Amino acid sequence: MEQYGFYVNTDICTGCKACMTACFDRNDLEVPQKFRKVWEFGGGEWAKGDDGAYTSTAFTCYTSLTCNHCDNPACVSNCPTGAMQKDTETGIVDNDKEVCIGCMTCEQVCPYNHPVQLADGLSHKCVLCSDENAEGVPDPVCAKACPVRALEFGKIDELREKHGDNSEIGTLEDSTAANVVIGLHRDASKGGEILNPIEISH
């Protein structure tokens, strides 16, 4: 089975949200629906020196996240109808709209709260734009839209060989952005792997 994913270079990501916007447009979503989200992390402070001058240690960085098409997806194992499945050839996780009942159990159990309920009442999610290709081969618009090429798409084995297998981000103990902290802590508490700077399907 092929497994695809993303490498997110947080050293050069500017947080412009071009990836998120391209995905939003391509999937004809409506606010506040998102298949890809760009998170902002920041910290630091202004410190007063002995001479009365202030020095800033403030920093900001960004990471772009979507469905991780996990090795053992919680959405698949908890779907009450069996609509959510992982493709045995591409590793892509998607649901059968003919079987989906829109209960959104998939969203509730996903460590990343990824699946989205659309106007039809059913669960929808990122499929790596594979639905544009008759053979189901993905070609995601998010990676193509990144102006600085911070988002790289490919096969997981090739991405790991090129960039290493570091796939975690350090814990942020203190933040004024409650939604960011909740997201990170929820992942950790459920045993989910926080996939950054390499956001990878695993």
C-alpha positions as CSV (number, residue, x, y, z in Angstrom):
1,M,0.0,0.0,0.0
2,E,1.2,3.4,-0.9
3,Q,0.9,6.0,1.8
4,Y,0.9,9.7,1.1
5,G,1.5,12.8,3.3
6,F,2.9,16.2,3.7
7,Y,6.2,17.7,4.9
8,V,5.6,21.1,6.5
9,N,8.6,23.4,6.6
10,T,7.7,25.7,9.5
11,D,11.0,27.6,9.1
12,I,9.7,29.2,5.9
13,C,5.9,29.0,6.3
14,T,4.6,32.6,6.5
15,G,1.1,31.7,7.6
16,C,-0.4,33.3,4.4
17,K,-3.1,30.6,4.3
18,A,-2.8,30.2,0.5
19,C,-3.0,26.4,1.1
20,M,-6.2,26.7,3.2
21,T,-7.8,29.1,0.7
22,A,-7.0,26.9,-2.3
23,C,-8.5,23.9,-0.5
24,F,-11.6,26.0,0.5
25,D,-12.1,27.1,-3.1
26,R,-11.4,23.7,-4.7
27,N,-13.9,21.9,-2.4
28,D,-16.5,24.7,-2.7
29,L,-16.7,25.1,1.1
30,E,-18.6,27.7,3.1
31,V,-17.4,29.6,6.2
32,P,-16.6,28.2,8.7
33,Q,-16.0,24.9,7.0
34,K,-12.3,23.9,6.5
35,F,-10.5,20.8,5.3
36,R,-7.1,22.4,6.0
37,K,-6.3,24.7,8.8
38,V,-3.3,27.0,9.4
39,W,-2.4,27.3,13.1
40,E,-0.4,30.2,14.6
41,F,1.8,29.6,17.6
42,G,3.5,32.5,19.4
43,G,5.2,33.4,22.6
44,G,7.8,35.6,24.3
45,E,7.7,38.8,26.2
46,W,9.2,42.3,26.6
47,A,11.9,42.2,29.2
48,K,13.2,45.4,30.8
49,G,17.0,45.6,31.1
50,D,19.1,47.3,33.8
51,D,19.5,50.3,31.5
52,G,15.7,50.7,31.3
53,A,15.6,49.5,27.7
54,Y,13.1,46.8,26.7
55,T,14.1,43.7,24.6
56,S,11.6,41.5,22.8
57,T,11.8,37.8,22.8
58,A,8.5,37.4,21.0
59,F,8.2,34.8,18.2
60,T,5.6,33.5,15.9
61,C,5.5,30.3,13.8
62,Y,2.8,28.6,11.7
63,T,1.9,25.1,10.7
64,S,-0.6,23.8,8.2
65,L,-2.7,20.7,9.1
66,T,-5.3,18.6,7.4
67,C,-6.4,14.9,7.7
68,N,-3.4,12.7,8.5
69,H,-4.9,9.6,6.8
70,C,-3.6,7.6,9.8
71,D,-2.4,4.0,9.8
72,N,-5.1,3.1,12.3
73,P,-7.7,5.9,12.0
74,A,-10.0,6.4,14.9
75,C,-12.7,7.6,12.5
76,V,-12.6,4.2,10.7
77,S,-12.7,2.0,13.8
78,N,-15.5,4.1,15.4
79,C,-17.8,4.7,12.4
80,P,-21.1,2.9,13.4
81,T,-22.0,2.2,9.7
82,G,-18.6,1.3,8.3
83,A,-18.9,4.2,5.9
84,M,-15.4,5.5,6.8
85,Q,-12.7,3.3,5.3
86,K,-8.9,3.5,4.5
87,D,-8.1,2.7,0.9
88,T,-5.8,-0.4,0.7
89,E,-3.9,0.9,-2.3
90,T,-3.4,4.6,-1.6
91,G,-3.9,4.8,2.2
92,I,-6.4,7.6,1.8
93,V,-9.2,7.7,4.4
94,D,-12.6,8.6,3.0
95,N,-16.3,7.7,3.6
96,D,-18.9,6.2,1.5
97,K,-21.7,8.9,1.2
98,E,-24.2,6.1,0.4
99,V,-23.6,4.6,3.8
100,C,-22.8,7.7,5.9
101,I,-25.6,8.8,8.2
102,G,-24.1,12.1,9.2
103,C,-23.8,11.2,12.9
104,M,-20.3,12.8,13.0
105,T,-18.8,10.2,15.3
106,C,-15.8,10.5,13.0
107,E,-15.3,14.1,13.9
108,Q,-15.8,13.5,17.6
109,V,-13.1,10.7,17.8
110,C,-10.6,12.3,15.4
111,P,-7.7,13.8,17.4
112,Y,-7.6,16.6,14.9
113,N,-11.4,17.2,14.6
114,H,-11.0,16.9,10.9
115,P,-14.2,15.6,9.3
116,V,-16.7,18.3,8.5
117,Q,-20.5,18.1,8.1
118,L,-21.6,19.9,5.0
119,A,-25.0,21.1,3.8
120,D,-26.1,17.5,2.7
121,G,-25.8,16.5,6.4
122,L,-23.1,14.0,5.7
123,S,-19.4,13.8,6.8
124,H,-16.8,15.2,4.3
125,K,-13.1,15.4,4.5
126,C,-9.8,15.8,2.7
127,V,-9.1,13.1,0.2
128,L,-5.9,14.6,-1.0
129,C,-7.8,15.8,-4.1
130,S,-7.8,12.1,-5.3
131,D,-11.4,12.5,-6.5
132,E,-10.1,14.6,-9.4
133,N,-8.2,11.6,-10.8
134,A,-10.0,8.6,-12.2
135,E,-7.2,6.4,-10.8
136,G,-7.5,7.9,-7.3
137,V,-3.9,9.2,-7.4
138,P,-3.8,12.4,-5.3
139,D,-2.5,15.8,-6.5
140,P,-3.4,18.2,-3.7
141,V,-4.1,21.9,-4.6
142,C,-2.9,23.0,-1.2
143,A,0.7,22.0,-1.9
144,K,0.6,23.5,-5.4
145,A,-0.8,26.8,-3.9
146,C,2.0,27.4,-1.4
147,P,4.0,30.4,-2.7
148,V,7.1,29.6,-0.7
149,R,6.9,25.8,-1.1
150,A,6.7,25.2,2.6
151,L,4.2,22.4,2.0
152,E,5.6,19.4,0.2
153,F,3.5,16.5,-0.8
154,G,4.6,13.0,-1.6
155,K,4.9,9.4,-0.5
156,I,5.7,9.0,3.2
157,D,8.7,6.8,2.7
158,E,10.3,9.3,0.3
159,L,9.5,12.3,2.6
160,R,11.0,10.5,5.6
161,E,14.1,9.6,3.6
162,K,14.5,13.2,2.4
163,H,13.6,15.1,5.6
164,G,13.9,12.6,8.5
165,D,11.2,11.1,10.6
166,N,10.8,13.8,13.2
167,S,7.0,14.2,13.4
168,E,6.4,16.0,16.6
169,I,6.1,19.6,17.8
170,G,7.2,20.6,21.3
171,T,4.5,21.1,24.0
172,L,3.3,24.6,24.4
173,E,2.7,25.0,28.1
174,D,1.3,28.5,28.1
175,S,-0.6,30.3,25.3
176,T,-3.2,33.0,25.0
177,A,-4.7,31.2,22.0
178,A,-7.0,28.7,23.9
179,N,-8.1,27.0,20.7
180,V,-4.5,26.1,19.8
181,V,-3.6,24.8,23.3
182,I,-6.8,22.7,23.5
183,G,-6.0,21.2,20.1
184,L,-2.5,20.2,21.0
185,H,-3.4,18.9,24.5
186,R,-6.3,16.9,23.1
187,D,-4.0,15.2,20.6
188,A,-1.5,14.3,23.3
189,S,-4.1,13.0,25.8
190,K,-5.6,10.7,23.1
191,G,-2.2,9.4,22.2
192,G,-2.3,11.1,18.9
193,E,0.9,12.1,17.3
194,I,1.2,15.9,16.6
195,L,2.5,15.9,13.1
196,N,4.8,18.8,12.7
197,P,7.2,19.9,11.3
198,I,6.6,16.8,9.2
199,E,2.8,16.4,8.9
200,I,2.6,12.8,7.7
201,S,0.0,10.1,7.4
202,H,1.2,7.3,9.6
